[in-house]
């Protein structure tokens, strides 16, 4: 029998190469990319921005609220839109993340997400996921407030479950120290720079008194205020949040430019005017002397550096465990799993 070893090896090599391409093609095609909807819904970004512009006319807080939804979504089983799901009618199949302690009576903007989804569905039915709407809404909100713009990576699909317990344990809390904050960011693959940059989102928006009142009157059971708080700032916060007042009054996260996306948040930390304990920790915690403190100082003096890092960190956060390819679904209603 005549053999052709060189031909056989050539055929084997060619076949192996073809198989490798076939194996890699779905993977590469399934990765998030900024042009995911360029053919199927080319105007999606403009649609999202238009709805947010309308909402801002009556609610200057809405941009920060939408960005927070994306943040709280991604930290719980990835960026899958699970935070948008309501409880099932019988309360057993879906236990909403909205009812978890970090979100209940706190997260907001769900009606605006509904309006965005409706507008997108009118233009491109069954195409754009709710998870991607949150990512796009975050970019638009930051840009409309004077912050940076970036090409949002897209192609996420929506989850079919919620994780209320995960929301309780995974979302960073306003009372936490730097060690805990760092640990929670690390658990989802984010580093110290991501922690500081993403915390800079507190350059706009509001926080409820109940989230920082302990710093004003009885910090760590001391019977007095947090000694780190700037005295003038403390007095102004006590006017907003009296000791026996309600917990749902709000204060500006950034007292200097409350509705603008800028680097003033970091200058506030340098003057001990971080509203939340988790904010001030970035500058004042001894554990951050060689880690977060230098980044805060850099961002305070260089807004461009903050913007650049913020964009990179938003992309990093948006890449946390997305559902891609045939996983998940494209919800027709962001509040419900299809068919429910």
Buried (B, 14 or more C-beta within 10 A) or exposed (E): EEEEEEEEEEEEEEEEEEEEEEEEEEEEEBEBBBEBBEEEBEEBBEBBBBBBEBBBEEBBBBBBBBBBBBBBBBBBBBBBBBBBBBBBEEEEBBBBBBBBEBBEEBBBBBEBBBBBBEBBBEBBEEBBBBBBBBBBBBBBBBBBBEBBEBEBBBBBBBBBEBBBEBBBBBBBBBEBEBEBBBEBBEEBEBBBBBBBBBBBBBBBBBBBBBBBBBBBBBBEEEEEBBEBBBEEBBEBBBEEBEEEEEEEBBBBBBBBBBBEBBBBBBBBBBEBBBBBBBBBBBBBBEBBEEBBBEBBBBBBEBBEBBBBBBBBBBBBBBBBBBBBEEBBBBBBBBBBBEEB
